[in-house]
Amino acid sequence: MRTKAFLAAAALALPGLAALGGPAAADPVSLTLTYRCQFPLLGAQPVKVTIASDVPAAVDVGAALPPIVVDADAVVGAASVQGLHEVGATTLEGTASAAVTVAAPQGDVKIKAPNAIARTDLPASGDTTVRAHGQTPSIRFTKAGTATIGLGDLVLTLTPRLADGTLTGLDTFESECVQDPGQDATLATVRIGGGTPQHHDYDVKGTAAVKAAGGALPVTGAAAADLDAAGNFTAALTLASAKGTVKLLGFLPVDASVTPVPQGPATGTLKDGTLTGKASVLTRFTAFTLFGLPVGGGDTCQTAAPSDVALSSQGAFDPAAGGRVTGTFELAALTGCGALTGLLGSSVSGPGNTLDVQLTRRADG
């Protein structure tokens, strides 16, 4: 009987252990788990824990989550109260600590969530309410993506006391509690980097490989990106002119001066650290020269249609730092390049072209 009393009191003191998250604006979550707790004399005993908490749906990258103050009320049944009286106890107090793992893009964060079980006067008979009070430590997320909050094993430290405040024959004892297998111990998931809209400025540097030309052009510029709370982004692109060499008739080296002209912002999504999107770019060829002599180009020389560039990140894309982005695109036929338009177009136009750039967040962006 006495052990059942302590089990009930311990289990009902636990709901406050899992209140992890951010500011007050949060979503209510709940979770019920069963444990096996080791107790003196009786060995492993079942404990059912119900967790109730508020956890934010989203937080910003780099934002510190302040400690969350937790108050949890629980009812100790009449049979448990009677069991406590059998060892002379008139009050019950103690602590409960849960192992919590926050699986985040920056790596798993393992913390302890301690709660104090307030000294509770036990009534002569009937139910009584036990309150657990505590707070979680602060957590700072440094990479965008999704964090999963999961509960692990528990440690209970319980002290029943006599009327004069001295200990009962059980003294203070510690009980280790292990989760029953086959349970989903996930309390909540939190989107990182989607709490509030963000703006970041990036330097862009890399290459664009043109299959028909048999070479690559340097790509440099800037991107001014806005990321909303749902993970959608728009990025205004500014791309610099570049020079490269293409092969006319498959062997003649023609120097090309190229100006990429973005047709509006790049758009897409950033979900769980993966960036996907698209950009539309018109390509102008301001000059073609062969052995220093002009053979085409000019203000009207450009692809007949913009290229739709399919974008995707390689590895986790962190909006607070940047990341590597690759893409594929097709260059349309050329127009307005002079008498050799068709010939020049055959040296650059076609599918199978690739983009590989690094976006690096500016210190002031």
C-alpha positions in Angstrom: 0.0 0.0 0.0 2.7 2.5 1.0 4.6 1.9 -2.3 1.5 2.5 -4.3 1.0 5.8 -2.5 4.5 7.0 -3.5 4.0 5.8 -7.1 0.8 7.8 -7.4 2.3 10.9 -5.9 5.4 10.7 -8.1 3.4 10.1 -11.3 1.1 12.9 -10.6 3.9 15.3 -9.9 5.5 14.8 -13.3 3.4 16.8 -15.8 5.5 19.9 -15.4 8.7 18.2 -16.6 8.1 18.6 -20.3 7.2 22.2 -20.7 9.9 23.1 -23.2 9.6 25.9 -25.8 9.7 29.6 -26.4 7.7 32.6 -25.4 4.1 32.6 -24.0 2.5 32.5 -27.5 2.6 28.8 -27.9 0.4 25.8 -28.8 -0.9 23.4 -26.1 0.4 19.8 -26.3 -0.1 16.7 -24.3 1.5 13.3 -24.0 0.8 10.2 -21.9 3.6 7.7 -21.2 4.0 4.6 -19.1 7.1 3.8 -17.0 8.6 1.1 -14.8 10.1 2.6 -11.7 12.4 0.8 -9.3 11.1 1.1 -5.7 12.5 -0.4 -2.4 11.3 -3.9 -1.7 8.8 -4.2 -4.5 11.2 -3.7 -7.4 9.8 -2.4 -10.8 6.3 -0.8 -10.5 4.2 0.7 -13.3 3.8 4.5 -13.4 1.5 6.4 -15.9 2.6 10.0 -16.6 0.5 12.6 -18.3 2.3 15.6 -19.6 0.6 18.9 -20.5 2.6 21.9 -21.8 2.7 24.8 -24.2 5.3 24.6 -26.9 5.8 27.2 -29.7 5.2 26.1 -33.3 8.1 28.1 -34.5 11.1 30.1 -33.2 13.8 32.2 -34.9 17.3 31.0 -35.6 19.7 32.3 -33.0 16.9 33.3 -30.6 17.3 32.2 -27.0 14.3 30.5 -25.5 13.9 31.7 -21.9 13.3 29.3 -19.1 9.6 28.3 -18.9 8.0 28.4 -15.5 5.9 25.3 -14.9 3.0 24.8 -12.5 1.3 21.4 -12.5 -1.6 20.3 -10.3 -2.3 16.6 -9.8 -4.7 14.6 -7.7 -3.5 11.9 -5.3 -6.2 9.3 -4.8 -7.7 8.3 -1.5 -6.0 4.9 -1.4 -2.6 6.6 -1.9 -3.3 9.0 1.0 -4.3 6.1 3.2 -1.0 4.3 2.3 1.0 7.3 3.3 -0.8 7.5 6.7 0.2 3.9 7.4 3.9 4.9 7.7 2.9 7.9 9.8 3.3 10.5 7.0 1.3 13.7 7.2 3.1 15.5 4.3 4.8 14.6 1.1 7.5 16.5 -0.8 10.4 15.9 -3.2 11.8 16.5 -6.6 11.3 14.9 -10.1 13.8 15.1 -13.0 13.2 14.1 -16.6 15.8 13.5 -19.2 14.8 15.5 -22.3 16.4 15.3 -25.7 15.9 18.1 -28.2 16.9 16.7 -31.6 17.8 19.8 -33.7 19.7 20.6 -36.9 22.7 21.8 -34.8 22.9 18.5 -33.1 21.0 16.8 -30.2 20.7 18.9 -27.0 20.3 16.8 -23.8 19.0 18.6 -20.8 17.4 17.8 -17.4 14.1 19.3 -16.5 13.9 19.5 -12.7 10.7 20.1 -10.8 10.1 20.6 -7.1 7.1 18.7 -5.5 5.8 21.3 -3.0 5.2 20.1 0.5 1.6 18.9 0.6 -0.5 18.4 3.7 -2.3 15.0 3.5 -5.9 15.0 4.5 -7.3 12.5 7.0 -9.0 10.7 4.1 -10.0 11.2 0.5 -8.1 12.7 -2.4 -5.6 15.6 -2.2 -4.0 17.8 -4.8 -0.2 17.8 -5.3 1.5 20.7 -7.1 4.8 20.4 -8.9 6.7 23.6 -9.8 9.8 24.1 -11.9 11.3 25.6 -15.0 13.2 24.4 -18.0 16.7 25.7 -19.0 17.1 28.1 -21.8 17.9 26.7 -25.3 19.3 28.5 -28.3 18.9 27.1 -31.8 21.7 28.1 -34.2 20.5 26.3 -37.4 17.2 26.4 -39.3 15.1 23.3 -39.7 12.9 21.3 -37.3 13.6 20.5 -33.6 11.9 17.5 -32.0 11.3 17.4 -28.3 11.4 13.9 -26.8 11.1 12.7 -23.2 13.4 10.1 -21.8 13.8 8.3 -18.4 12.8 9.8 -15.1 14.4 10.1 -11.6 12.2 10.6 -8.6 13.4 11.8 -5.2 10.6 11.5 -2.6 10.4 12.4 1.1 7.3 11.6 3.2 7.4 13.3 6.6 5.8 12.9 10.1 3.7 15.6 11.7 6.8 17.0 13.5 8.7 17.3 10.2 11.0 14.4 10.8 11.4 11.6 8.3 9.3 8.4 8.2 11.0 5.0 8.3 11.3 5.2 4.5 13.6 8.3 4.7 14.2 10.0 1.4 14.6 7.6 -1.5 15.4 7.8 -5.2 13.6 5.8 -7.9 14.8 5.4 -11.4 12.0 5.1 -14.0 12.4 3.6 -17.5 9.9 4.1 -20.3 8.0 1.0 -21.4 9.1 0.1 -25.0 7.1 0.8 -28.1 5.9 4.3 -27.2 6.2 7.5 -29.1 7.9 9.8 -26.6 7.7 12.9 -28.9 6.1 15.8 -27.0 6.3 18.4 -29.9 8.2 19.6 -32.9 9.3 23.2 -33.4 10.1 24.9 -36.7 13.3 26.8 -36.4 13.7 29.9 -38.6 10.0 30.3 -39.2 8.9 32.2 -36.1 8.9 35.7 -37.6 9.8 37.0 -41.1 13.5 37.4 -41.7 15.7 39.4 -44.1 19.2 38.4 -45.0 21.7 39.7 -47.6 24.1 37.3 -49.2 27.1 37.5 -51.5 26.8 35.1 -54.4 29.8 33.4 -56.0 30.3 30.4 -58.2 30.1 29.1 -61.8 27.6 28.4 -64.5 28.7 25.5 -66.8 27.4 25.9 -70.4 27.3 22.5 -72.0 27.3 23.6 -75.7 30.1 26.0 -75.0 32.3 23.4 -73.4 33.2 25.8 -70.6 32.0 27.7 -67.5 31.3 31.3 -66.7 32.0 32.9 -63.3 28.9 33.9 -61.4 29.1 36.8 -58.9 26.5 39.0 -57.4 24.2 39.4 -54.4 20.8 38.2 -53.1 18.5 40.1 -50.8 16.3 37.4 -49.3 13.1 37.6 -47.3 11.9 34.4 -45.4 8.3 34.4 -44.0 6.9 32.5 -41.1 5.8 29.6 -43.3 9.3 29.0 -44.8 8.6 30.7 -48.1 11.3 33.0 -49.5 11.8 35.6 -52.2 15.2 36.8 -53.1 16.0 39.9 -55.2 19.0 39.0 -57.4 21.8 41.3 -58.7 24.2 39.5 -61.0 27.4 40.9 -62.4 28.6 40.7 -66.0 31.2 38.1 -66.8 33.5 36.9 -69.5 34.2 33.4 -70.8 35.2 31.5 -73.9 32.9 29.5 -76.1 33.9 27.2 -79.1 32.6 28.3 -82.4 32.2 25.4 -84.9 33.5 23.2 -82.1 37.1 24.6 -82.2 37.4 28.4 -82.7 37.8 30.1 -79.3 35.4 33.0 -79.1 35.5 35.3 -76.1 32.0 36.1 -74.9 30.9 39.0 -72.6 27.7 37.9 -70.8 25.2 39.9 -68.7 22.6 37.8 -66.8 19.4 39.8 -66.2 17.1 38.3 -63.5 13.4 38.5 -64.4 12.1 39.2 -61.0 13.1 37.6 -57.7 13.9 34.0 -57.1 11.2 32.2 -55.1 10.9 29.0 -53.2 10.7 27.4 -49.8 13.1 26.5 -46.9 11.9 23.4 -45.1 13.9 21.4 -42.5 17.1 23.0 -43.8 16.4 22.2 -47.4 16.1 25.0 -49.9 14.2 24.5 -53.1 13.1 27.2 -55.6 13.4 28.7 -59.0 14.7 31.8 -60.7 14.1 33.3 -64.2 17.2 34.8 -65.9 17.5 36.4 -69.4 21.0 36.1 -70.8 22.5 38.9 -72.9 25.7 38.6 -74.9 27.1 42.1 -75.2 30.1 41.0 -77.2 31.6 38.1 -79.1 35.2 38.5 -80.3 37.4 36.1 -82.3 41.1 36.8 -82.0 40.2 40.3 -80.8 37.8 41.1 -83.7 34.1 41.5 -83.0 31.9 38.8 -84.6 28.6 39.6 -83.0 26.8 40.6 -79.8 25.4 44.0 -78.7 22.6 45.5 -76.7 20.0 43.4 -78.6 21.8 40.1 -78.5 20.2 37.8 -76.0 18.4 34.5 -75.5 15.0 34.5 -77.1 13.4 33.5 -73.8 14.5 33.6 -70.2 16.0 30.5 -68.6 14.0 28.9 -65.7 16.7 27.8 -63.2 15.7 25.0 -60.8 17.4 25.6 -57.5 18.2 23.3 -54.6 20.5 23.4 -51.6 23.4 20.9 -51.2 23.5 20.1 -47.5 21.6 22.0 -44.9 21.0 25.7 -45.8 21.3 27.9 -42.8 19.7 31.3 -43.4 21.8 32.8 -40.7 25.0 31.8 -42.6 24.1 30.7 -46.1 25.0 27.6 -48.0 25.7 26.0 -51.3 23.0 26.1 -54.0 23.0 24.3 -57.3 20.7 24.4 -60.3 20.0 23.3 -63.9 18.8 25.4 -66.8 18.4 25.6 -70.6 19.6 28.4 -72.8 17.2 29.4 -75.6 18.3 30.2 -79.1 19.9 33.6 -79.6 18.4 36.6 -81.2 19.6 40.0 -82.4 23.3 39.1 -82.4 24.1 40.1 -86.0 24.9 38.1 -89.2 26.3 35.2 -87.2 23.4 34.9 -84.8 22.6 31.3 -85.7 26.2 30.2 -85.6 26.9 31.9 -82.3 23.7 30.5 -80.8 24.8 27.0 -81.7 27.8 27.5 -79.5 25.8 28.4 -76.4 22.2 27.3 -76.7 20.7 24.1 -75.4 19.9 22.1 -72.3 22.1 20.4 -69.7 23.6 23.6 -68.2 24.4 23.7 -64.5 24.8 26.3 -61.8 26.9 25.9 -58.6 27.1 28.9 -56.3 27.8 29.6 -52.6 25.6 32.1 -50.8 27.5 33.7 -47.9 25.6 36.0 -45.5 27.0 39.4 -45.3 28.0 40.6 -41.8 25.6 43.5 -42.0 22.8 41.5 -43.6 
